[in-house]
Amino acid sequence: MPCWRCQVETADVVVVGAGVIGTSVAYHLAQRNTGLKVLVLEKEKAPCTGSTPLSAGGIRQQFTTEVNIRLSRYSVDFYERMAEELGCVFDFEQEGYLFVTAQEATAARVRENVALQTSLGVPVEILTPAQIAERWSFLKTDDLVLGTFCGTDGYADPYEATMGFYQAVKRCPDVHYRFATPVTGIQVEGGKVRGVTLDSGSQISCQWVIDCAGPWLREVGLLAGIEIPAFPVRRCLWNTEPFEPIKQKIPLTIDMETGFYTRSESGGLMLGLANPAEPTGFNNLLDDDWLPEVIEAAMARIPCLEQAEISRGWAGHYSTTPDHLPVLGPVPGVAGFLSAGGFSGHGFMHAPATGLLMAEWVLDGGPQTIDVSSLSIERFASGAELVAEHNVI
């Protein structure tokens, strides 16, 4: 129990987590210049030391749900101007995203997805196998039906983005960060957030708690008696050494049948493939036993990879929900608690939009820019059939 003699600190908003989501939330709150005292609490010793820097760094608009496309549209626009507006180092490499399929049934769904994407302003094009081969000759294309390409998609360094938000916010006198400070409790009285308890036993009184804890989203929610159906799932990535056959930067390329994906990284390629048998949990050890499956899928689409050597690998975590869509916004019965997670691998790419939306919930009473009512936690208890996001890797 916290010591009653301890002085209770006060903040208006407590943000839990200083990864790319938490720093974006703090930045967007600070941009409104309302004088609200914002305190960002991070259990690690520095910003961007959890799951954020372990991301593949993809940023795309090619989704199957309208809400994800709209989140991406805002975020792509933000990332295009981030370096200039925030005065930070941030290199958004808009080399595009290329999806390819070798199945007619998948191709039919892809055409429907493209119709939705273009209706929302996404500059995506359908490519024939011959067009794909002409642009990216290293790809095996003789079995393909079609591909889709969006040139304004791309990838970036999540660490650069997080530090850009962090450094910009540090200049605001109303926003403060505290590191090596785990939150161990959330006080709820009369159905309202009243404050948080830290591992030291001290308390901070606040009106709002914004859960930006990434893979730990559910664990933080449970501190307030909230069950958020978002679970950590390990994902592993590997980099190759630079090699001659592929000298140019390439799009982030996804084989829709196998789920294999790759992009340029440090003169070589980054390789990824989700293990469908991966259990939920916080296992952060690299699964080298899975690497042969990754290499097999990689060489099936990029035969010249037989000349490459693996340089390193690492493991991170997705925060995954049943429909692969995030849980954004308030929860019934606990006023002042906001969920900002469960992105199922899309947190970095949607961080700017999420920061904006959380600021609008706190300052305007709800979203003004993007309708995210479909992302409420209440969808899981409604009994209605979930509309899932299918473009998840």
C-alpha positions as a Python dict, from the first residue, in 0.01 Angstrom:
ca = {
    (1, 'M'): (0, 0, 0),
    (2, 'P'): (128, 352, -75),
    (3, 'C'): (251, 548, 225),
    (4, 'W'): (-2, 809, 337),
    (5, 'R'): (283, 1044, 432),
    (6, 'C'): (405, 1060, 73),
    (7, 'Q'): (315, 1382, -101),
    (8, 'V'): (73, 1327, -389),
    (9, 'E'): (193, 1481, -715),
    (10, 'T'): (-63, 1621, -958),
    (11, 'A'): (-91, 1609, -1336),
    (12, 'D'): (-380, 1658, -1575),
    (13, 'V'): (-283, 1374, -1809),
    (14, 'V'): (-64, 1071, -1741),
    (15, 'V'): (65, 894, -2051),
    (16, 'V'): (191, 540, -1984),
    (17, 'G'): (470, 451, -2224),
    (18, 'A'): (737, 654, -2407),
    (19, 'G'): (752, 465, -2733),
    (20, 'V'): (636, 615, -3061),
    (21, 'I'): (269, 620, -2955),
    (22, 'G'): (326, 780, -2615),
    (23, 'T'): (564, 1044, -2749),
    (24, 'S'): (322, 1124, -3033),
    (25, 'V'): (38, 1167, -2783),
    (26, 'A'): (251, 1401, -2571),
    (27, 'Y'): (353, 1599, -2880),
    (28, 'H'): (-2, 1644, -3006),
    (29, 'L'): (-125, 1749, -2661),
    (30, 'A'): (158, 2003, -2639),
    (31, 'Q'): (76, 2140, -2985),
    (32, 'R'): (-261, 2258, -2859),
    (33, 'N'): (-86, 2481, -2603),
    (34, 'T'): (-366, 2452, -2346),
    (35, 'G'): (-148, 2456, -2036),
    (36, 'L'): (-247, 2104, -1936),
    (37, 'K'): (23, 1933, -1732),
    (38, 'V'): (119, 1613, -1914),
    (39, 'L'): (339, 1352, -1748),
    (40, 'V'): (480, 1063, -1953),
    (41, 'L'): (580, 762, -1743),
    (42, 'E'): (814, 499, -1888),
    (43, 'K'): (925, 181, -1712),
    (44, 'E'): (1253, 168, -1907),
    (45, 'K'): (1550, 403, -1857),
    (46, 'A'): (1505, 601, -2180),
    (47, 'P'): (1249, 670, -2453),
    (48, 'C'): (1209, 423, -2739),
    (49, 'T'): (1363, 125, -2561),
    (50, 'G'): (1065, -113, -2573),
    (51, 'S'): (903, -262, -2883),
    (52, 'T'): (916, 54, -3100),
    (53, 'P'): (1280, 34, -3220),
    (54, 'L'): (1236, -336, -3304),
    (55, 'S'): (974, -261, -3570),
    (56, 'A'): (1034, -312, -3942),
    (57, 'G'): (941, 54, -3984),
    (58, 'G'): (679, 15, -4257),
    (59, 'I'): (441, 299, -4343),
    (60, 'R'): (161, 215, -4586),
    (61, 'Q'): (-190, 300, -4696),
    (62, 'Q'): (-275, -34, -4860),
    (63, 'F'): (-524, -175, -4611),
    (64, 'T'): (-857, -356, -4641),
    (65, 'T'): (-1053, -143, -4390),
    (66, 'E'): (-1153, 219, -4436),
    (67, 'V'): (-1052, 320, -4085),
    (68, 'N'): (-696, 190, -4127),
    (69, 'I'): (-664, 366, -4461),
    (70, 'R'): (-777, 695, -4307),
    (71, 'L'): (-533, 655, -4016),
    (72, 'S'): (-258, 594, -4271),
    (73, 'R'): (-353, 887, -4492),
    (74, 'Y'): (-310, 1130, -4202),
    (75, 'S'): (9, 962, -4082),
    (76, 'V'): (176, 953, -4424),
    (77, 'D'): (110, 1325, -4468),
    (78, 'F'): (254, 1392, -4122),
    (79, 'Y'): (566, 1182, -4178),
    (80, 'E'): (629, 1355, -4512),
    (81, 'R'): (668, 1689, -4331),
    (82, 'M'): (792, 1569, -3992),
    (83, 'A'): (1160, 1651, -4036),
    (84, 'E'): (1089, 2008, -4144),
    (85, 'E'): (810, 2086, -3897),
    (86, 'L'): (973, 1932, -3591),
    (87, 'G'): (1328, 2025, -3687),
    (88, 'C'): (1441, 1667, -3636),
    (89, 'V'): (1631, 1396, -3819),
    (90, 'F'): (1373, 1176, -3989),
    (91, 'D'): (1421, 1008, -4325),
    (92, 'F'): (1095, 877, -4472),
    (93, 'E'): (1211, 657, -4758),
    (94, 'Q'): (910, 653, -4990),
    (95, 'E'): (1022, 358, -5197),
    (96, 'G'): (667, 225, -5196),
    (97, 'Y'): (495, -96, -5093),
    (98, 'L'): (455, -381, -5340),
    (99, 'F'): (204, -660, -5274),
    (100, 'V'): (221, -961, -5507),
    (101, 'T'): (-9, -1262, -5539),
    (102, 'A'): (3, -1588, -5732),
    (103, 'Q'): (-358, -1687, -5663),
    (104, 'E'): (-662, -1583, -5867),
    (105, 'A'): (-887, -1586, -5559),
    (106, 'T'): (-651, -1349, -5378),
    (107, 'A'): (-627, -1130, -5688),
    (108, 'A'): (-1005, -1084, -5691),
    (109, 'R'): (-999, -960, -5332),
    (110, 'V'): (-702, -737, -5411),
    (111, 'R'): (-897, -566, -5690),
    (112, 'E'): (-1179, -493, -5443),
    (113, 'N'): (-928, -355, -5194),
    (114, 'V'): (-774, -131, -5458),
    (115, 'A'): (-1117, 10, -5542),
    (116, 'L'): (-1164, 104, -5175),
    (117, 'Q'): (-814, 246, -5145),
    (118, 'T'): (-840, 463, -5456),
    (119, 'S'): (-1183, 590, -5348),
    (120, 'L'): (-1011, 725, -5036),
    (121, 'G'): (-734, 895, -5232),
    (122, 'V'): (-459, 633, -5212),
    (123, 'P'): (-242, 647, -5529),
    (124, 'V'): (-223, 271, -5575),
    (125, 'E'): (-187, 93, -5909),
    (126, 'I'): (-240, -265, -6022),
    (127, 'L'): (60, -412, -6203),
    (128, 'T'): (87, -708, -6437),
    (129, 'P'): (363, -965, -6385),
    (130, 'A'): (546, -816, -6684),
    (131, 'Q'): (535, -467, -6532),
    (132, 'I'): (663, -602, -6201),
    (133, 'A'): (949, -782, -6374),
    (134, 'E'): (1043, -468, -6566),
    (135, 'R'): (1069, -257, -6249),
    (136, 'W'): (1215, -516, -6011),
    (137, 'S'): (1395, -778, -6217),
    (138, 'F'): (1525, -967, -5912),
    (139, 'L'): (1172, -1088, -5829),
    (140, 'K'): (1042, -1422, -5954),
    (141, 'T'): (727, -1325, -6143),
    (142, 'D'): (637, -1613, -6376),
    (143, 'D'): (382, -1751, -6128),
    (144, 'L'): (223, -1417, -6037),
    (145, 'V'): (-128, -1303, -6125),
    (146, 'L'): (-82, -937, -6034),
    (147, 'G'): (69, -694, -5789),
    (148, 'T'): (-27, -362, -5635),
    (149, 'F'): (209, -72, -5579),
    (150, 'C'): (175, 258, -5396),
    (151, 'G'): (471, 489, -5439),
    (152, 'T'): (390, 714, -5142),
    (153, 'D'): (419, 420, -4903),
    (154, 'G'): (760, 336, -4764),
    (155, 'Y'): (959, 288, -4449),
    (156, 'A'): (1154, 481, -4190),
    (157, 'D'): (1341, 443, -3863),
    (158, 'P'): (1096, 425, -3569),
    (159, 'Y'): (1372, 544, -3337),
    (160, 'E'): (1415, 866, -3537),
    (161, 'A'): (1040, 931, -3524),
    (162, 'T'): (1016, 868, -3151),
    (163, 'M'): (1313, 1089, -3072),
    (164, 'G'): (1171, 1358, -3299),
    (165, 'F'): (849, 1364, -3097),
    (166, 'Y'): (1044, 1343, -2771),
    (167, 'Q'): (1285, 1627, -2846),
    (168, 'A'): (1005, 1855, -2971),
    (169, 'V'): (802, 1793, -2656),
    (170, 'K'): (1100, 1856, -2429),
    (171, 'R'): (1079, 2222, -2527),
    (172, 'C'): (727, 2245, -2383),
    (173, 'P'): (719, 2348, -2012),
    (174, 'D'): (390, 2164, -1955),
    (175, 'V'): (514, 1820, -2064),
    (176, 'H'): (750, 1612, -1852),
    (177, 'Y'): (900, 1266, -1886),
    (178, 'R'): (996, 1030, -1608),
    (179, 'F'): (1197, 717, -1683),
    (180, 'A'): (1257, 396, -1486),
    (181, 'T'): (913, 460, -1340),
    (182, 'P'): (676, 164, -1376),
    (183, 'V'): (308, 224, -1310),
    (184, 'T'): (183, -41, -1066),
    (185, 'G'): (-170, 81, -1005),
    (186, 'I'): (-447, 302, -1142),
    (187, 'Q'): (-692, 453, -895),
    (188, 'V'): (-1055, 448, -1005),
    (189, 'E'): (-1323, 597, -780),
    (190, 'G'): (-1686, 649, -868),
    (191, 'G'): (-1622, 521, -1219),
    (192, 'K'): (-1354, 785, -1285),
    (193, 'V'): (-976, 783, -1305),
    (194, 'R'): (-828, 952, -999),
    (195, 'G'): (-458, 879, -1031),
    (196, 'V'): (-179, 627, -1066),
    (197, 'T'): (54, 450, -825),
    (198, 'L'): (423, 406, -904),
    (199, 'D'): (653, 121, -810),
    (200, 'S'): (804, 346, -543),
    (201, 'G'): (466, 359, -372),
    (202, 'S'): (414, 727, -453),
    (203, 'Q'): (96, 844, -619),
    (204, 'I'): (15, 1092, -892),
    (205, 'S'): (-331, 1243, -904),
    (206, 'C'): (-469, 1290, -1256),
    (207, 'Q'): (-790, 1315, -1458),
    (208, 'W'): (-671, 1115, -1757),
    (209, 'V'): (-463, 803, -1808),
    (210, 'I'): (-369, 723, -2168),
    (211, 'D'): (-248, 365, -2212),
    (212, 'C'): (31, 371, -2472),
    (213, 'A'): (212, 66, -2336),
    (214, 'G'): (241, -124, -2665),
    (215, 'P'): (260, -498, -2600),
    (216, 'W'): (186, -423, -2233),
    (217, 'L'): (-142, -248, -2322),
    (218, 'R'): (-356, -518, -2162),
    (219, 'E'): (-143, -532, -1847),
    (220, 'V'): (-182, -159, -1790),
    (221, 'G'): (-555, -180, -1855),
    (222, 'L'): (-589, -451, -1592),
    (223, 'L'): (-451, -207, -1334),
    (224, 'A'): (-778, -15, -1380),
    (225, 'G'): (-990, -330, -1391),
    (226, 'I'): (-1019, -313, -1770),
    (227, 'E'): (-981, -619, -1993),
    (228, 'I'): (-839, -503, -2328),
    (229, 'P'): (-822, -800, -2570),
    (230, 'A'): (-473, -723, -2696),
    (231, 'F'): (-199, -982, -2656),
    (232, 'P'): (177, -974, -2723),
    (233, 'V'): (300, -1197, -3005),
    (234, 'R'): (667, -1231, -3094),
    (235, 'R'): (787, -1133, -3441),
    (236, 'C'): (1141, -1197, -3566),
    (237, 'L'): (1338, -1010, -3831),
    (238, 'W'): (1672, -1073, -3998),
    (239, 'N'): (1909, -853, -4199),
    (240, 'T'): (2138, -973, -4475),
    (241, 'E'): (2485, -847, -4553),
    (242, 'P'): (2502, -619, -4860),
    (243, 'F'): (2516, -821, -5181),
    (244, 'E'): (2564, -742, -5547),
    (245, 'P'): (2245, -858, -5725),
    (246, 'I'): (2027, -593, -5557),
    (247, 'K'): (2200, -257, -5546),
    (248, 'Q'): (1903, -21, -5563),
    (249, 'K'): (1660, 46, -5280),
    (250, 'I'): (1346, -160, -5317),
    (251, 'P'): (985, -125, -5205),
    (252, 'L'): (871, -306, -4895),
    (253, 'T'): (759, -617, -5081),
    (254, 'I'): (501, -866, -4952),
    (255, 'D'): (422, -1209, -5093),
    (256, 'M'): (54, -1243, -5007),
    (257, 'E'): (53, -1623, -5022),
    (258, 'T'): (341, -1695, -4786),
    (259, 'G'): (337, -1371, -4585),
    (260, 'F'): (709, -1318, -4653),
    (261, 'Y'): (815, -954, -4662),
    (262, 'T'): (1136, -768, -4729),
    (263, 'R'): (1276, -420, -4772),
    (264, 'S'): (1611, -250, -4817),
    (265, 'E'): (1829, -212, -4509),
    (266, 'S'): (2192, -99, -4485),
    (267, 'G'): (2280, -213, -4835),
    (268, 'G'): (2119, -553, -4788),
    (269, 'L'): (1766, -670, -4718),
    (270, 'M'): (1550, -706, -4409),
    (271, 'L'): (1358, -1036, -4406),
    (272, 'G'): (1045, -1124, -4213),
    (273, 'L'): (782, -1397, -4198),
    (274, 'A'): (531, -1450, -3918),
    (275, 'N'): (521, -1792, -3755),
    (276, 'P'): (149, -1887, -3745),
    (277, 'A'): (216, -2120, -3451),
    (278, 'E'): (373, -1847, -3237),
    (279, 'P'): (200, -1838, -2897),
    (280, 'T'): (112, -1518, -2716),
    (281, 'G'): (359, -1402, -2455),
    (282, 'F'): (661, -1185, -2390),
    (283, 'N'): (928, -1418, -2528),
    (284, 'N'): (1192, -1182, -2671),
    (285, 'L'): (1449, -1440, -2781),
    (286, 'L'): (1530, -1464, -3151),
    (287, 'D'): (1379, -1781, -3298),
    (288, 'D'): (1665, -1910, -3513),
    (289, 'D'): (1476, -2237, -3559),
    (290, 'W'): (1228, -2040, -3771),
    (291, 'L'): (1497, -1892, -3997),
    (292, 'P'): (1499, -2183, -4249),
    (293, 'E'): (1127, -2122, -4313),
    (294, 'V'): (1199, -1754, -4373),
    (295, 'I'): (1484, -1830, -4611),
    (296, 'E'): (1274, -2082, -4806),
    (297, 'A'): (992, -1830, -4854),
    (298, 'A'): (1241, -1555, -4938),
    (299, 'M'): (1425, -1753, -5205),
    (300, 'A'): (1099, -1866, -5363),
    (301, 'R'): (1028, -1502, -5449),
    (302, 'I'): (1384, -1362, -5468),
    (303, 'P'): (1609, -1641, -5601),
    (304, 'C'): (1927, -1430, -5590),
    (305, 'L'): (1909, -1435, -5210),
    (306, 'E'): (2102, -1761, -5229),
    (307, 'Q'): (2408, -1535, -5260),
    (308, 'A'): (2328, -1343, -4941),
    (309, 'E'): (2447, -1400, -4586),
    (310, 'I'): (2251, -1323, -4271),
    (311, 'S'): (2420, -1052, -4065),
    (312, 'R'): (2193, -1033, -3761),
    (313, 'G'): (1844, -1091, -3630),
    (314, 'W'): (1621, -971, -3349),
    (315, 'A'): (1279, -1023, -3196),
    (316, 'G'): (1007, -775, -3105),
    (317, 'H'): (636, -795, -3032),
    (318, 'Y'): (307, -709, -3196),
    (319, 'S'): (15, -616, -2973),
    (320, 'T'): (-251, -825, -3145),
    (321, 'T'): (-631, -807, -3121),
    (322, 'P'): (-890, -1058, -3249),
    (323, 'D'): (-967, -846, -3558),
    (324, 'H'): (-613, -708, -3606),
    (325, 'L'): (-741, -354, -3548),
    (326, 'P'): (-642, -123, -3262),
    (327, 'V'): (-846, -38, -2955),
    (328, 'L'): (-868, 340, -2950),
    (329, 'G'): (-1051, 562, -2707),
    (330, 'P'): (-1248, 541, -2383),
    (331, 'V'): (-1382, 230, -2214),
    (332, 'P'): (-1721, 191, -2045),
    (333, 'G'): (-1723, 234, -1670),
    (334, 'V'): (-1386, 409, -1631),
    (335, 'A'): (-1411, 773, -1737),
    (336, 'G'): (-1075, 930, -1810),
    (337, 'F'): (-904, 610, -1928),
    (338, 'L'): (-805, 602, -2296),
    (339, 'S'): (-667, 302, -2482),
    (340, 'A'): (-410, 370, -2754),
    (341, 'G'): (-283, 34, -2871),
    (342, 'G'): (-346, -311, -3009),
    (343, 'F'): (-228, -209, -3356),
    (344, 'S'): (-130, -563, -3459),
    (345, 'G'): (195, -440, -3611),
    (346, 'H'): (82, -98, -3736),
    (347, 'G'): (158, 121, -3435),
    (348, 'F'): (454, 305, -3585),
    (349, 'M'): (277, 383, -3909),
    (350, 'H'): (-34, 508, -3726),
    (351, 'A'): (140, 693, -3442),
    (352, 'P'): (81, 1046, -3577),
    (353, 'A'): (-293, 989, -3623),
    (354, 'T'): (-320, 822, -3283),
    (355, 'G'): (-149, 1112, -3109),
    (356, 'L'): (-389, 1354, -3276),
    (357, 'L'): (-694, 1147, -3179),
    (358, 'M'): (-593, 1114, -2814),
    (359, 'A'): (-541, 1489, -2793),
    (360, 'E'): (-887, 1542, -2942),
    (361, 'W'): (-1043, 1306, -2686),
    (362, 'V'): (-885, 1497, -2399),
    (363, 'L'): (-937, 1850, -2529),
    (364, 'D'): (-1244, 1829, -2755),
    (365, 'G'): (-1443, 1547, -2600),
    (366, 'G'): (-1387, 1313, -2894),
    (367, 'P'): (-1229, 1271, -3239),
    (368, 'Q'): (-1275, 1561, -3478),
    (369, 'T'): (-1048, 1452, -3763),
    (370, 'I'): (-1100, 1078, -3819),
    (371, 'D'): (-1404, 867, -3733),
    (372, 'V'): (-1268, 579, -3527),
    (373, 'S'): (-1594, 473, -3362),
    (374, 'S'): (-1544, 126, -3513),
    (375, 'L'): (-1227, 90, -3303),
    (376, 'S'): (-1403, 120, -2968),
    (377, 'I'): (-1344, -161, -2720),
    (378, 'E'): (-1722, -208, -2716),
    (379, 'R'): (-1709, -384, -3053),
    (380, 'F'): (-1586, -700, -2882),
    (381, 'A'): (-1890, -717, -2651),
    (382, 'S'): (-2156, -613, -2903),
    (383, 'G'): (-2210, -961, -3044),
    (384, 'A'): (-2182, -826, -3398),
    (385, 'E'): (-1947, -993, -3643),
    (386, 'L'): (-1606, -828, -3635),
    (387, 'V'): (-1483, -664, -3956),
    (388, 'A'): (-1118, -767, -3954),
    (389, 'E'): (-817, -611, -4121),
    (390, 'H'): (-676, -868, -4363),
    (391, 'N'): (-359, -697, -4483),
    (392, 'V'): (-155, -794, -4177),
    (393, 'I'): (194, -944, -4201),
}
